[in-house]
Amino acid sequence: MLLAALNRPVEHLNKIPVIQLNCKKECAEHIRMDLDNFSSKTDKDLVCVPMKNYHLVNWNWLKSASDKQMYSNDCKSVCLHPFCVGCFKTDGVRMEQALKRNAFTYWQVEISQEALSGTSTMIGIGKASKNLSSIGYLNLIGSDEISWGLSTRGLLWHNNKHVQYCEAIQDSESVRIGCLFDGFSGRLSFFVNDKYMGLAFDNINMDEPIYPMVTSTVSKSLFKLTHVFESFPSLQEICKSTINRNTDLFQFVHLPRHLVNFLGNY
């Protein structure tokens, strides 16, 4: 039968590539439509920014020449695995801009409902050398010592180890995840739909530039960068942070109670 198939007229095979190309083109048009709709969605709720004296920052996802993902025109929304259905792979993207030292940065990413239903969808930070593509369904952010991530299962990952951080995020609707990074102290905290989840990581080494990033195992996962804000700490906050990072040098038992409470509320 194989020989018979190979001996069929060539014109029989000429139609196959045309059908595949049309199918891919049609898929691309649908994905582009979904991406544009997701990107143009406006949130009527006021943005809760957990910082003082902040200003708006213009960020976007990093797009490379070899990138196989799809982006909105302003590169603030991205679709991971746009043409992959059931592929055994984990992919991700990072921001073009690095986090600043000695600054507070808060960014919020909206994740589509579909992206929450798979094995692993993650948000976090990592160094530029972090690999954001791998075969298999992996918790990719935090699988090594150069990245720190939160999965939608509520798990914190770093150095390929995990701990339970919060409840798993329900996949009944899209979710907004906020990330607050204290570049002065190397602290990272997360917010789920504007609710503070607590301190996630501290003492993050800033010896190299660190970038926000997302990963997913789910086909046609949509991520939208909704807001980015930045603030620089006051002298009081710098002093407070320095004391908290060197508690062994201070005898807190001899300090007034209100000052101990003030230092602890950080």
Salt bridges, closest charged atoms under 4 A:
GLU26 OE2 - HIS30 NE2 3.88
ASP36 OD1 - ARG32 NH1 3.93
ASP43 OD2 - ARG176 NE 3.46
ASP91 OD2 - HIS81 ND1 3.71
ASP91 OD2 - LYS89 NZ 3.73
GLU110 OE2 - LYS41 NZ 2.79
ASP144 OD2 - LYS130 NZ 2.78
ASP194 OD2 - ARG176 NH2 2.96
ASP207 OD1 - LYS127 NZ 2.91
GLU230 OE1 - HIS55 NE2 3.09
GLU230 OE1 - LYS100 NZ 3.33
